[in-house]
Amino acid sequence: MFGHWSYLVILAFVVAGSWWLEFAFRLKVLRNPRRLLATIAAVVPAFILWDWFAIDHGHWFFEPNLILGIFGPFGIPLEEYVIFVVVSIASILTFEGVSAFGFWVKRPFVVRPSTK
């Protein structure tokens, strides 16, 4: 349906489904880039190696009609590299959002003392 843009459309849905949590719950995940980059840097290399191994051994492939055709190191499509980062951020946002929501549900009327 979306042709070469299919993979990026899926990424847009991931962003739409999770990034609003940053603002709805004032999570400050995206406002702390050093911490966010450190977290992503800890997991993305493992994803890349796993993907490379799976592609190299024929466990899966990427349909040429559904990707842009731009490949990075190890023959991995650009969209796959982007999804590693986007899904990592979405996971962090979802975890933090659920934690914040859980706190709010448990204590909806807690009045926090003023710091004046």
C-alpha positions in Angstrom: 0.0 0.0 0.0 2.8 2.5 0.9 5.4 0.9 -1.4 9.0 1.9 -0.6 7.8 4.0 2.3 6.1 1.1 4.1 8.8 0.6 6.7 9.0 4.3 7.5 5.2 4.4 7.9 5.5 1.7 10.5 8.1 3.8 12.2 5.7 6.8 12.2 3.1 4.7 14.0 5.6 3.7 16.6 6.5 7.4 17.2 2.8 8.4 17.3 2.0 5.6 19.7 4.6 6.4 22.3 6.2 9.8 22.0 3.1 11.6 23.2 3.8 10.1 26.6 6.8 12.5 26.9 4.5 15.4 27.0 1.4 13.9 28.6 3.3 12.8 31.7 6.2 15.3 31.6 8.7 12.4 31.5 11.8 14.4 30.5 13.2 11.4 28.6 13.8 13.4 25.4 15.2 16.4 27.4 18.1 14.4 28.7 20.0 13.6 25.5 23.2 12.3 27.1 21.4 9.7 29.2 19.1 8.8 26.2 22.1 8.3 23.9 24.0 6.3 26.5 21.0 4.0 26.8 20.6 3.6 23.1 24.3 3.1 22.6 24.2 0.2 25.1 21.6 -1.8 23.0 21.9 -0.8 19.4 25.2 -2.6 18.7 23.7 -5.9 19.9 20.7 -5.3 17.6 22.9 -4.6 14.6 25.0 -7.7 15.2 21.9 -9.8 15.7 20.4 -8.4 12.5 23.6 -8.9 10.5 23.8 -12.5 11.7 20.2 -13.3 10.8 20.4 -11.7 7.4 23.8 -13.3 6.6 22.4 -16.8 7.6 19.2 -16.4 5.6 16.9 -16.2 8.7 15.2 -13.2 7.3 15.4 -10.6 4.5 13.9 -7.2 3.6 11.4 -7.1 0.8 13.0 -4.7 -1.8 9.6 -3.2 -2.7 9.0 -2.1 0.9 12.3 -0.3 1.7 14.0 2.7 0.2 17.0 0.7 -1.0 19.6 2.6 1.0 21.9 0.2 2.9 24.3 0.8 5.7 27.1 -1.3 7.1 26.6 -5.1 7.0 24.0 -4.8 4.2 21.3 -3.7 6.7 18.7 -1.3 5.3 18.7 2.3 6.6 15.1 1.8 7.9 16.3 -1.0 10.1 19.0 1.2 11.7 16.4 3.9 12.3 14.0 1.4 13.8 16.7 0.3 16.3 16.8 3.9 17.6 13.1 4.7 17.4 12.0 1.5 19.1 14.6 1.9 21.8 13.3 5.4 22.6 9.7 4.2 22.3 10.4 1.5 24.8 12.0 3.9 27.3 9.0 6.3 26.9 6.5 3.5 27.3 8.2 2.2 30.4 8.5 5.7 32.0 4.9 6.5 30.9 3.5 3.4 32.5 5.5 4.1 35.7 4.2 7.7 35.8 0.7 6.6 35.1 0.9 3.9 37.8 2.0 6.5 40.3 -0.8 8.8 39.3 -3.4 6.0 39.6 -2.2 5.0 43.0 -2.1 8.6 44.3 -4.4 10.7 42.1 -5.0 13.4 44.8 -1.6 13.6 46.5 -0.8 17.2 47.1 2.9 17.7 46.9 4.4 20.2 49.3 5.5 23.5 47.9 9.3 24.1 47.5 9.0 27.8 48.1 
